[in-house]
């Protein structure tokens, strides 16, 4: 969907100025950039804009001449491919698409989890846990998780205490090994995320174990970006700043600035290089 074009057409049809549409939501300059396709609005911003326009998101799509009918399966496929992306805009775009299909439990669960995921840095963790709790309660009742269940759970790991997350990951990996052996990339994502949770706790023993497993799988998948991330994490545990810098330079050569900046932020957050002792 060309979201900027749709917003512009809807605004014009209501004889509304850009300043009137922007008031209390974003700056007029932001509206100009959004309409010109130079700025991607967040899902929350679009919700406020369509409310100001007196529309639903589904109705907004009607103003986009290039929009197409989105099927349920297309959205599920987009969701399954989403974990390979480092772009938060991709998450927002998927949320827009979900609004275009009839609501059901799966779509509602995906929307709840993705909204919590993109709000993780701006909303209190306790509030986010409350948001995703209904999703987790429904998943807990299932013995054999589906593919979509597993992708949902991968996004939810950060909202659990680490020992609970580890038990969840163990069950998820067992499901993948038994039922979905083709989901090696998702298996690796679980290992990466769990190792990060242990790194945040400075629990180097468990972190190193899961990093090593992910490193082996990353090499098998020929995911050099993930190989470098795992090597950086191992060097953080060893407080080897020279090696960390070396692998950061290798990561930079892959020309994924979002991934690089995310890794730099992770290094700052983990603070192993500041002399903190690992357990």
Residue frames as qw, qx, qy, qz and C-alpha x, y, z in Angstrom:
[[0.000, 0.886, 0.463, 0.000, 0.00, 0.00, 0.00],
 [0.337, 0.385, -0.040, 0.859, 1.14, 3.54, -0.79],
 [0.317, -0.613, -0.614, 0.383, 0.14, 4.87, 2.62],
 [0.165, -0.371, -0.025, 0.914, 1.17, 8.46, 1.87],
 [0.136, -0.121, -0.579, -0.794, -0.89, 8.60, -1.31],
 [0.331, -0.513, -0.781, -0.131, -3.92, 7.18, 0.48],
 [0.291, -0.570, -0.441, 0.629, -3.66, 9.69, 3.33],
 [0.066, -0.218, 0.206, 0.952, -3.32, 12.58, 0.89],
 [0.224, -0.258, -0.686, -0.643, -6.35, 11.53, -1.16],
 [0.362, -0.580, -0.721, 0.115, -8.47, 11.00, 1.96],
 [0.253, -0.476, -0.255, 0.803, -7.41, 14.40, 3.36],
 [0.035, 0.067, -0.377, -0.923, -8.20, 16.22, 0.11],
 [0.271, -0.398, -0.775, -0.409, -11.59, 14.54, -0.16],
 [0.380, -0.671, -0.579, 0.265, -12.44, 15.98, 3.26],
 [0.153, 0.851, 0.072, 0.497, -11.21, 19.48, 2.33],
 [0.681, -0.709, -0.009, 0.185, -8.73, 19.29, 5.19],
 [0.273, 0.861, -0.407, 0.134, -5.39, 21.11, 5.23],
 [0.721, 0.194, -0.576, 0.332, -2.15, 19.36, 6.13],
 [0.015, 0.352, -0.515, 0.781, -1.93, 21.51, 9.26],
 [0.695, -0.244, 0.100, -0.669, -5.44, 20.49, 10.32],
 [0.926, 0.028, -0.364, -0.092, -4.65, 16.82, 9.83],
 [0.581, 0.299, -0.560, 0.510, -1.35, 17.08, 11.68],
 [0.262, -0.620, 0.250, -0.696, -2.57, 19.05, 14.72],
 [0.662, -0.454, 0.421, -0.421, -1.83, 17.17, 17.92],
 [0.989, 0.083, 0.118, -0.009, -0.57, 14.09, 16.07],
 [0.738, -0.034, 0.194, 0.645, 2.63, 14.99, 14.23],
 [0.091, -0.558, 0.108, 0.818, 4.14, 18.12, 12.74],
 [0.616, 0.688, 0.094, -0.373, 2.83, 19.52, 9.45],
 [0.183, 0.676, -0.668, -0.249, 6.28, 18.79, 7.99],
 [0.340, -0.141, 0.928, -0.054, 5.84, 15.13, 8.89],
 [0.624, 0.503, 0.507, -0.316, 2.48, 15.02, 7.09],
 [0.434, 0.776, -0.293, -0.350, 4.13, 16.53, 4.01],
 [0.007, 0.513, -0.850, -0.118, 6.88, 13.90, 4.09],
 [0.496, 0.102, 0.837, -0.208, 4.39, 11.07, 4.69],
 [0.626, 0.635, 0.285, -0.352, 2.22, 12.15, 1.76],
 [0.390, 0.769, -0.442, -0.245, 5.28, 12.44, -0.47],
 [0.982, 0.071, -0.174, 0.028, 6.45, 8.97, 0.52],
 [0.390, 0.620, -0.490, 0.473, 9.58, 10.27, 2.23],
 [0.188, -0.341, 0.694, -0.606, 8.59, 9.18, 5.74],
 [0.506, -0.217, -0.813, -0.190, 6.98, 5.97, 6.98],
 [0.459, -0.507, 0.211, -0.698, 4.45, 6.67, 9.75],
 [0.060, -0.129, 0.936, -0.321, 4.21, 4.29, 12.68],
 [0.239, -0.400, -0.854, -0.231, 1.11, 2.15, 13.10],
 [0.192, -0.592, -0.573, 0.533, 0.03, 4.27, 16.08],
 [0.002, 0.369, -0.125, -0.921, 0.38, 7.44, 14.02],
 [0.201, -0.111, -0.724, -0.651, -1.73, 5.99, 11.21],
 [0.224, -0.510, -0.821, 0.124, -4.41, 4.99, 13.72],
 [0.101, -0.591, -0.320, 0.734, -4.59, 8.61, 14.93],
 [0.057, 0.230, -0.420, -0.876, -4.62, 9.97, 11.37],
 [0.213, -0.272, -0.821, -0.454, -7.48, 7.73, 10.24],
 [0.185, -0.596, -0.686, 0.374, -9.42, 8.65, 13.37],
 [0.032, -0.497, -0.024, 0.867, -8.95, 12.34, 12.49],
 [0.170, 0.112, -0.619, -0.759, -10.12, 11.57, 8.95],
 [0.678, 0.073, 0.312, -0.662, -13.15, 9.69, 10.26],
 [0.744, 0.331, -0.506, -0.285, -12.07, 6.47, 8.58],
 [0.892, -0.324, 0.312, 0.039, -11.02, 2.96, 9.45],
 [0.272, -0.537, 0.663, 0.446, -7.69, 1.68, 8.19],
 [0.496, 0.275, 0.796, 0.214, -9.59, -0.61, 5.84],
 [0.334, 0.866, 0.360, -0.091, -11.41, 2.40, 4.38],
 [0.125, -0.827, 0.339, 0.430, -8.12, 4.27, 4.02],
 [0.486, -0.149, 0.759, 0.407, -6.88, 1.49, 1.75],
 [0.490, 0.650, 0.578, 0.047, -9.68, 2.29, -0.69],
 [0.138, 0.955, -0.054, -0.255, -7.95, 5.60, -1.43],
 [0.307, -0.556, 0.665, 0.393, -4.82, 3.82, -2.62],
 [0.729, 0.496, -0.174, -0.439, -5.21, 3.08, -6.31],
 [0.451, 0.479, -0.753, -0.018, -2.34, 0.61, -6.16],
 [0.469, -0.293, 0.710, -0.436, -3.70, -1.39, -3.21],
 [0.535, 0.088, -0.767, -0.344, -4.56, -5.03, -3.69],
 [0.829, -0.395, -0.061, -0.392, -6.64, -7.55, -1.86],
 [0.050, 0.519, -0.807, 0.276, -4.56, -9.23, 0.77],
 [0.817, -0.177, -0.487, -0.253, -5.27, -12.82, 1.59],
 [0.752, -0.617, 0.171, -0.156, -4.98, -14.48, 4.93],
 [0.941, -0.027, 0.104, 0.321, -2.18, -16.76, 3.69],
 [0.482, 0.662, -0.084, 0.568, -0.17, -13.85, 2.29],
 [0.299, -0.812, 0.228, -0.446, -0.17, -12.18, 5.68],
 [0.896, -0.402, 0.189, 0.010, 0.85, -15.39, 7.43],
 [0.842, 0.281, 0.035, 0.460, 3.74, -15.78, 5.00],
 [0.181, 0.785, -0.147, 0.574, 4.79, -12.17, 5.56],
 [0.598, -0.719, 0.215, -0.282, 4.71, -12.75, 9.30],
 [0.954, -0.172, 0.149, 0.195, 6.85, -15.87, 9.03],
 [0.685, 0.444, 0.011, 0.577, 9.40, -13.96, 6.94],
 [0.130, -0.941, -0.013, -0.312, 9.39, -10.94, 9.23],
 [0.727, -0.649, 0.134, 0.177, 11.92, -12.26, 11.74],
 [0.764, 0.137, 0.206, 0.595, 14.64, -12.04, 9.07],
 [0.219, 0.782, 0.156, 0.562, 14.16, -8.27, 8.85],
 [0.442, -0.250, -0.383, 0.772, 15.87, -5.59, 10.94],
 [0.042, -0.268, -0.209, -0.939, 13.43, -2.90, 9.76],
 [0.141, 0.320, 0.692, -0.632, 10.77, -1.74, 12.23],
 [0.418, 0.315, -0.172, -0.834, 8.90, -0.31, 9.23],
 [0.385, 0.046, -0.860, -0.332, 8.35, -3.88, 8.03],
 [0.088, -0.292, -0.859, 0.411, 6.54, -4.59, 11.29],
 [0.246, 0.414, 0.248, -0.840, 4.38, -1.50, 10.86],
 [0.405, 0.242, -0.537, -0.699, 3.54, -2.42, 7.28],
 [0.290, -0.116, -0.948, -0.069, 2.45, -5.89, 8.35],
 [0.054, 0.381, 0.666, -0.639, 0.20, -4.38, 11.03],
 [0.359, 0.354, -0.126, -0.854, -1.42, -2.27, 8.32],
 [0.399, 0.113, -0.787, -0.456, -2.04, -5.37, 6.23],
 [0.105, -0.191, -0.932, 0.289, -3.60, -7.28, 9.12],
 [0.268, 0.368, 0.370, -0.810, -6.29, -4.60, 9.32],
 [0.423, 0.299, -0.434, -0.737, -7.37, -5.59, 5.79],
 [0.423, -0.031, -0.884, -0.197, -8.45, -9.15, 6.52],
 [0.677, -0.532, -0.273, -0.429, -11.34, -10.44, 8.63],
 [0.236, -0.602, 0.618, -0.448, -10.42, -10.71, 12.27],
 [0.906, -0.161, -0.376, -0.109, -9.76, -14.14, 13.77],
 [0.750, -0.646, 0.071, 0.121, -7.78, -15.49, 16.71],
 [0.796, 0.027, 0.161, 0.582, -4.55, -15.89, 14.75],
 [0.294, 0.660, 0.140, 0.677, -4.66, -12.39, 13.27],
 [0.418, -0.859, -0.046, -0.291, -5.53, -10.91, 16.66],
 [0.836, -0.456, 0.080, 0.295, -2.64, -12.76, 18.32],
 [0.663, 0.268, 0.147, 0.683, -0.15, -11.58, 15.70],
 [0.041, 0.794, 0.124, 0.594, -1.34, -8.00, 16.07],
 [0.616, -0.782, -0.015, -0.087, -1.09, -8.08, 19.88],
 [0.841, -0.283, 0.132, 0.441, 2.41, -9.54, 19.87],
 [0.547, 0.410, 0.178, 0.708, 3.78, -7.24, 17.16],
 [0.139, -0.871, -0.102, -0.460, 2.36, -4.14, 18.84],
 [0.714, -0.689, 0.079, 0.096, 4.03, -5.17, 22.10],
 [0.821, 0.025, 0.168, 0.544, 7.26, -5.90, 20.22],
 [0.372, 0.585, 0.129, 0.709, 7.51, -2.43, 18.66],
 [0.328, -0.842, -0.038, -0.428, 6.59, -0.76, 21.97],
 [0.853, -0.261, -0.332, 0.308, 9.25, -2.58, 24.00],
 [0.498, 0.093, -0.198, 0.839, 11.42, 0.54, 24.38],
 [0.110, -0.349, -0.035, -0.930, 8.62, 2.99, 25.16],
 [0.707, -0.440, -0.191, -0.521, 6.12, 1.09, 27.33],
 [0.417, -0.520, 0.658, -0.351, 6.67, -0.40, 30.78],
 [0.255, 0.197, -0.936, -0.140, 7.50, -4.11, 30.61],
 [0.216, 0.191, 0.832, -0.474, 4.76, -4.93, 33.13],
 [0.523, 0.485, 0.158, -0.683, 2.17, -3.34, 30.83],
 [0.455, 0.437, -0.644, -0.434, 3.51, -5.20, 27.79],
 [0.032, 0.079, -0.987, 0.134, 3.34, -8.49, 29.67],
 [0.409, 0.354, 0.601, -0.589, -0.32, -7.82, 30.40],
 [0.519, 0.516, -0.232, -0.641, -0.93, -7.17, 26.70],
 [0.462, 0.352, -0.770, -0.263, 0.55, -10.47, 25.55],
 [0.313, -0.174, 0.838, -0.412, -0.71, -12.57, 28.46],
 [0.770, 0.274, 0.298, -0.493, -3.96, -13.64, 26.71],
 [0.664, 0.551, -0.463, -0.203, -1.91, -14.85, 23.75],
 [0.150, 0.424, -0.863, 0.231, 0.43, -16.84, 25.97],
 [0.541, -0.046, 0.648, -0.534, -2.46, -18.29, 27.96],
 [0.835, 0.377, 0.030, -0.400, -3.99, -19.66, 24.76],
 [0.560, 0.565, -0.606, -0.014, -0.65, -21.06, 23.56],
 [0.200, -0.411, 0.804, -0.380, 0.01, -22.76, 26.89],
 [0.759, 0.075, 0.450, -0.465, -3.02, -24.95, 26.35],
 [0.805, 0.512, -0.224, -0.201, -1.56, -26.40, 23.14],
 [0.834, -0.352, 0.376, 0.196, 0.74, -29.43, 23.36],
 [0.644, 0.106, 0.473, 0.592, 2.01, -29.29, 19.79],
 [0.067, 0.726, 0.024, -0.684, 2.61, -25.77, 18.55],
 [0.682, 0.647, 0.314, 0.134, 1.98, -24.92, 14.90],
 [0.587, 0.264, 0.094, 0.759, 4.45, -23.03, 12.74],
 [0.058, -0.740, -0.137, -0.656, 2.64, -19.75, 13.36],
 [0.694, -0.707, -0.131, -0.030, 2.57, -20.48, 17.10],
 [0.803, -0.194, 0.010, 0.563, 6.35, -20.90, 17.06],
 [0.354, 0.459, 0.120, 0.806, 6.92, -17.64, 15.22],
 [0.365, -0.800, -0.175, -0.442, 4.64, -15.87, 17.70],
 [0.802, -0.561, -0.094, 0.184, 6.51, -17.34, 20.65],
 [0.688, 0.138, 0.002, 0.713, 9.85, -16.23, 19.24],
 [0.061, 0.622, 0.077, 0.777, 8.63, -12.61, 19.38],
 [0.595, -0.706, -0.162, -0.348, 7.34, -13.11, 22.92],
 [0.804, -0.066, -0.417, 0.417, 10.54, -14.41, 24.53],
 [0.273, 0.358, -0.274, 0.850, 11.70, -10.99, 25.73],
 [0.463, -0.519, -0.022, -0.718, 8.61, -10.63, 27.90],
 [0.898, -0.341, -0.271, -0.067, 9.42, -13.66, 30.08],
 [0.480, -0.741, 0.470, 0.007, 11.86, -14.19, 32.91],
 [0.300, 0.596, -0.712, -0.220, 14.92, -15.94, 31.49],
 [0.252, -0.142, 0.948, -0.132, 14.43, -19.36, 33.18],
 [0.605, 0.452, 0.525, -0.393, 10.85, -19.45, 31.86],
 [0.492, 0.722, -0.281, -0.398, 12.05, -18.34, 28.43],
 [0.021, 0.466, -0.875, -0.127, 14.60, -21.17, 28.43],
 [0.444, 0.140, 0.857, -0.220, 11.91, -23.78, 29.14],
 [0.588, 0.653, 0.216, -0.426, 9.80, -22.32, 26.36],
 [0.316, 0.700, -0.553, -0.322, 12.74, -22.41, 23.95],
 [0.217, -0.258, 0.941, 0.007, 13.52, -26.03, 24.81],
 [0.546, 0.387, 0.695, -0.263, 9.95, -27.04, 24.01],
 [0.489, 0.767, -0.046, -0.413, 9.95, -24.93, 20.84],
 [0.116, 0.605, -0.743, -0.261, 13.20, -26.49, 19.62],
 [0.380, -0.002, 0.921, -0.082, 11.78, -29.94, 20.26],
 [0.577, 0.602, 0.421, -0.356, 8.71, -29.06, 18.18],
 [0.369, 0.773, -0.359, -0.370, 10.92, -27.80, 15.36],
 [0.090, -0.434, 0.886, 0.136, 13.13, -30.89, 15.40],
 [0.402, 0.160, 0.890, -0.146, 10.16, -33.28, 15.41],
 [0.445, 0.659, 0.580, -0.175, 7.64, -31.51, 13.18],
 [0.370, 0.926, 0.059, -0.043, 9.31, -28.66, 11.31],
 [0.755, -0.302, 0.238, 0.531, 12.96, -29.56, 10.58],
 [0.481, 0.559, 0.299, 0.605, 12.92, -27.10, 7.67],
 [0.167, -0.950, -0.125, -0.234, 12.61, -24.17, 10.11],
 [0.763, -0.078, -0.217, 0.603, 16.34, -23.99, 10.83],
 [0.184, 0.465, -0.041, 0.865, 16.38, -20.19, 10.64],
 [0.543, -0.648, -0.116, -0.520, 13.65, -19.98, 13.27],
 [0.884, -0.327, -0.245, 0.229, 15.51, -22.48, 15.43],
 [0.570, 0.176, -0.158, 0.787, 18.54, -20.23, 15.19],
 [0.148, -0.620, -0.059, -0.768, 16.45, -17.19, 16.12],
 [0.759, -0.595, -0.201, -0.172, 15.36, -18.92, 19.33],
 [0.825, -0.161, -0.175, 0.513, 18.99, -19.67, 20.20],
 [0.325, 0.407, -0.028, 0.853, 20.07, -16.11, 19.44],
 [0.361, -0.669, -0.120, -0.638, 17.30, -14.57, 21.51],
 [0.832, -0.519, -0.196, 0.018, 17.86, -16.84, 24.48],
 [0.721, 0.021, -0.161, 0.674, 21.61, -16.20, 24.45],
 [0.080, 0.549, 0.009, 0.832, 20.86, -12.46, 24.50],
 [0.613, -0.672, -0.169, -0.380, 18.61, -12.84, 27.54],
 [0.864, -0.364, -0.148, 0.316, 21.39, -14.63, 29.40],
 [0.518, 0.298, -0.061, 0.799, 23.92, -12.03, 28.29],
 [0.209, -0.707, -0.088, -0.670, 21.71, -9.32, 29.77],
 [0.769, -0.622, -0.048, -0.141, 21.92, -11.16, 33.09],
 [0.086, 0.754, -0.639, 0.124, 25.70, -11.53, 32.70],
 [0.847, -0.188, 0.480, -0.126, 25.26, -15.28, 32.96],
 [0.230, 0.660, -0.611, -0.372, 28.20, -16.16, 30.75],
 [0.329, -0.151, 0.932, 0.019, 27.97, -19.94, 31.18],
 [0.512, 0.496, 0.681, -0.165, 24.48, -20.30, 29.74],
 [0.353, 0.830, -0.074, -0.425, 25.00, -17.47, 27.27],
 [0.005, -0.581, 0.740, 0.338, 28.11, -19.11, 25.87],
 [0.431, 0.087, 0.898, -0.001, 26.34, -22.46, 25.53],
 [0.499, 0.674, 0.512, -0.185, 23.51, -21.03, 23.43],
 [0.198, 0.838, -0.301, -0.410, 25.81, -18.73, 21.47],
 [0.215, -0.389, 0.849, 0.285, 27.95, -21.72, 20.50],
 [0.471, 0.352, 0.808, -0.018, 24.90, -23.62, 19.29],
 [0.392, 0.843, 0.223, -0.293, 23.72, -20.62, 17.29],
 [0.014, -0.738, 0.526, 0.423, 27.18, -20.07, 15.83],
 [0.356, -0.091, 0.899, 0.239, 27.27, -23.63, 14.51],
 [0.424, 0.595, 0.680, -0.065, 23.81, -23.29, 12.99],
 [0.198, 0.883, -0.024, -0.426, 24.58, -19.84, 11.54],
 [0.123, -0.516, 0.720, 0.446, 27.58, -21.30, 9.71],
 [0.383, 0.210, 0.891, 0.124, 25.40, -24.14, 8.42],
 [0.331, 0.785, 0.498, -0.163, 22.86, -21.61, 7.14],
 [0.516, 0.253, 0.219, 0.788, 25.64, -19.44, 5.70],
 [0.147, -0.931, -0.278, -0.185, 24.27, -16.48, 7.64],
 [0.600, 0.223, -0.260, 0.723, 27.47, -14.51, 7.94],
 [0.198, -0.635, 0.063, -0.744, 25.70, -11.63, 9.68],
 [0.802, -0.523, -0.039, -0.285, 24.64, -13.98, 12.47],
 [0.863, 0.040, -0.253, 0.435, 28.09, -15.57, 12.57],
 [0.300, 0.442, -0.233, 0.813, 29.58, -12.14, 13.31],
 [0.499, -0.611, 0.016, -0.614, 26.90, -11.36, 15.90],
 [0.927, -0.340, -0.155, -0.001, 27.65, -14.59, 17.73],
 [0.729, 0.173, -0.240, 0.617, 31.39, -13.97, 17.58],
 [0.016, -0.595, 0.150, -0.790, 30.90, -10.46, 18.94],
 [0.716, -0.563, -0.034, -0.412, 28.88, -11.86, 21.83],
 [0.927, -0.146, -0.205, 0.278, 31.56, -14.42, 22.61],
 [0.504, 0.341, -0.207, 0.766, 34.20, -11.70, 22.59],
 [0.330, -0.667, 0.038, -0.667, 32.04, -9.57, 24.89],
 [0.881, -0.451, -0.121, -0.078, 32.02, -12.40, 27.39],
 [0.834, -0.019, -0.111, 0.541, 35.81, -12.56, 27.14],
 [0.179, -0.918, -0.043, 0.350, 36.04, -8.75, 27.43],
 [0.588, -0.062, 0.450, 0.669, 38.12, -8.77, 24.25],
 [0.226, 0.800, 0.176, -0.527, 37.46, -5.26, 22.94],
 [0.011, -0.511, 0.612, 0.603, 39.91, -5.61, 20.05],
 [0.136, 0.129, 0.944, 0.271, 38.12, -8.70, 18.72],
 [0.225, 0.679, 0.608, -0.344, 34.73, -7.04, 19.21],
 [0.152, 0.747, -0.148, -0.630, 35.88, -4.11, 17.08],
 [0.084, -0.274, 0.821, 0.494, 37.21, -6.48, 14.42],
 [0.155, 0.354, 0.915, 0.115, 33.91, -8.33, 14.06],
 [0.191, 0.760, 0.356, -0.510, 31.98, -5.07, 14.10],
 [0.085, 0.592, -0.452, -0.662, 34.03, -4.00, 11.10],
 [0.081, 0.010, 0.937, 0.340, 33.21, -7.28, 9.38],
 [0.182, 0.595, 0.747, -0.235, 29.53, -6.74, 10.14],
 [0.136, 0.727, 0.022, -0.673, 29.73, -3.23, 8.69],
 [0.031, -0.317, 0.719, 0.618, 30.96, -4.66, 5.39],
 [0.181, 0.353, 0.913, 0.095, 27.62, -6.45, 4.98],
 [0.072, -0.147, -0.261, -0.952, 26.01, -3.03, 4.45],
 [0.409, -0.610, -0.641, -0.221, 23.07, -3.47, 6.83],
 [0.085, 0.452, -0.311, 0.832, 23.16, -0.28, 8.86],
 [0.667, -0.482, -0.028, -0.567, 20.14, -1.16, 11.02],
 [0.939, -0.166, -0.279, 0.111, 21.75, -4.44, 12.04],
 [0.563, 0.291, -0.339, 0.696, 25.06, -2.72, 12.72],
 [0.176, -0.510, 0.201, -0.817, 23.50, 0.02, 14.84],
 [0.827, -0.405, -0.142, -0.364, 21.48, -2.56, 16.74],
 [0.878, -0.033, -0.335, 0.341, 24.64, -4.49, 17.54],
 [0.291, 0.400, -0.308, 0.813, 26.44, -1.34, 18.69],
 [0.496, -0.514, 0.067, -0.696, 23.50, -0.55, 20.98],
 [0.927, -0.261, -0.258, -0.081, 23.60, -4.11, 22.33],
 [0.678, 0.182, -0.392, 0.594, 27.30, -3.78, 23.15],
 [0.043, -0.463, 0.250, -0.849, 26.64, -0.57, 25.05],
 [0.715, -0.427, -0.065, -0.550, 23.76, -2.17, 26.94],
 [0.928, -0.131, -0.339, 0.079, 25.53, -5.37, 27.90],
 [0.170, -0.898, 0.315, -0.256, 28.54, -3.46, 29.26],
 [0.957, -0.166, -0.011, 0.237, 30.83, -6.46, 29.53],
 [0.625, 0.448, -0.099, 0.632, 33.59, -4.18, 28.28],
 [0.184, -0.806, 0.119, -0.549, 33.06, -1.86, 31.24],
 [0.154, 0.400, -0.774, 0.466, 34.57, -4.35, 33.62],
 [0.741, -0.243, 0.221, -0.586, 31.40, -5.93, 34.98],
 [0.151, -0.291, 0.945, -0.024, 31.96, -9.50, 36.05],
 [0.688, -0.008, -0.496, -0.529, 30.00, -12.29, 34.46],
 [0.767, -0.354, 0.388, -0.369, 28.57, -15.07, 36.54]]
